[in-house]
Amino acid sequence: MSDRIIRASEIGQYDFCAKAWWLHSVEGLPSANVREMQIGQAAHERHGRQVSRAALLQQGAVLLLIAGVILLAIFLLSNGL
């Protein structure tokens, strides 16, 4: 029995095409679609950076909203409202 770890992406590859999974994982043959896979990987990396940037912008927006509420409260309290 092998201690080999099977990753979720590998299960997805097997589900998509069991023969392609077998040829790559068991037989060790490289994919015939190397260029397409590189293009896809680059697209996923770009998307990941965009998602990270969006999360940072969202956190910044929340901080600005909190700061605005605090400043409004200070303004109202200082003017006796």
N, C-alpha and C positions, 0 to 999 in steps of 0.2 A: 504494500500500500504506500502511496506517495504522500508526502507532506506538502505537495504543491497547493498554493493558494489560488482559488478561482475567484476572479474579480467580477463585479456586477457587469462591467462592460463586456467581459468575455461571455457571460450568460446571454447578454443582448446579441452579441455576434453569433453565438450558437443558435439562438432563436431565429435570427434573420436568415442564416444559411449554415446549417450544420456541416455541410461539406467544406465550406470555406474555413470554418473553425477547425475542423479536423486537419485540413492541409496546412494551416498555419501553426496550430498548437501542438499537434502530434507529429506531423511529418516535417515541420520546420521550414516549409516552403514560404518564400516571401510573396506578398500580394502582388498581383499584376496591376493594381491600381494605386501604386505608390504616390504618384503625383496628385491624384484626386484626394487621397488621404491626407497629404501634406496641406493641400488647399483647405480641406475641412478642418484640420487641426488649427490652422492659422485663423480661420473664421471663428472657431470656438474660443480661441485665446482672445481675439478682439471682443467678442461678446462678453466674455468673463471680465475683461477690463471695463467695459461699459456698465456692467451690472455693479461692479465694485464702486465705480465713480458715482453711479446713481444712488447707491446706499450712503456714500459719504455726503452727497448733496442733500439727501433726505435728513440725515442727522444734523447737518448744518442748519437746515430749515427749521427743525424742531428747536434747536438751541436759540435761533433768532426769534422764534415765536415766544419762547419762555422769557427771553430778555425783554421783548416788547411788552409782555404782560407785566413783568416786574417794574419796568419803567413807567407804564401806565398807572400801576398801583402807587408808586412813589409820587408821581405827579398829582394824582387825585388826593392822596393823603396830605401832601404838602400844601395844597390849595384849600384844604378844609372841606372837600366835597364828600 
